Amino acid sequence: MPQIAIYIDDKLSKKLNKAIKVSGKSRSKWVADLIEAKLQDEWPEDFFELAGSWEGEETPEEIMATIRKGLDQAERREDLS
């Protein structure tokens, strides 16, 4: 199984340790789950039942791209704080 080594600063390490402790998972499992979630391209269960419940021209893919972009920006802002 491949392994990954990353280097993070002390502030991020403290945040990471808190999140891992709360989750009850091992560090490796927590990080692997996060990576899997970030790379997942499947729609959540029952997502398409929402189809037609919003107005607009955007496709579901465009909406998800906008959401992902917003999440990435929020993470960057959090890193700066």
C-alpha positions in Angstrom: 0.0 0.0 0.0 1.5 3.4 -0.9 2.4 5.8 1.8 2.4 9.6 1.8 4.6 11.9 3.8 3.5 15.5 4.3 4.9 18.5 6.2 2.7 20.9 8.1 3.3 23.7 10.5 2.5 23.5 14.2 -0.7 25.4 14.0 -2.2 23.1 11.4 -0.8 20.1 13.3 -2.7 21.1 16.4 -6.0 21.5 14.4 -5.4 18.2 12.8 -4.8 16.4 16.1 -8.0 17.9 17.6 -10.1 16.7 14.5 -8.5 13.3 14.6 -9.2 12.9 18.4 -12.8 13.9 17.9 -13.3 11.4 15.1 -12.0 8.5 17.0 -10.0 7.3 14.0 -6.4 6.7 13.5 -4.4 9.5 11.9 -3.9 7.5 8.7 -7.6 6.5 8.4 -8.7 10.1 9.0 -6.4 11.5 6.3 -7.3 8.6 3.9 -11.0 9.3 4.4 -10.5 13.0 3.8 -8.6 12.4 0.6 -11.2 9.9 -0.6 -14.0 12.4 0.1 -12.2 15.2 -1.7 -11.6 13.0 -4.8 -15.1 11.4 -4.9 -16.9 12.3 -8.1 -20.1 10.5 -7.2 -23.3 12.4 -6.4 -24.7 11.9 -2.9 -27.6 9.5 -2.6 -31.0 11.1 -3.5 -29.2 14.1 -5.1 -31.1 13.9 -8.3 -34.4 13.9 -6.5 -33.7 17.6 -6.1 -33.7 18.1 -9.9 -36.1 20.7 -10.9 -36.4 22.2 -7.4 -34.1 25.1 -8.3 -34.3 27.7 -10.9 -31.4 28.7 -13.1 -29.4 27.7 -16.2 -26.5 25.9 -14.5 -26.1 22.2 -14.9 -25.5 20.0 -11.9 -21.8 19.7 -12.8 -21.5 23.5 -12.9 -23.2 23.9 -9.6 -20.8 21.3 -8.0 -17.8 23.1 -9.6 -19.0 26.3 -8.0 -19.5 24.6 -4.6 -16.0 23.0 -4.8 -14.4 26.3 -5.7 -16.1 27.9 -2.7 -14.9 25.2 -0.4 -11.4 25.6 -1.6 -11.5 29.3 -1.1 -13.0 28.9 2.4 -10.1 26.5 3.3 -7.6 29.0 2.1 -9.2 31.7 4.2 -9.1 29.4 7.2 -5.4 28.7 6.6 -4.7 32.4 6.8 -6.5 32.8 10.2 
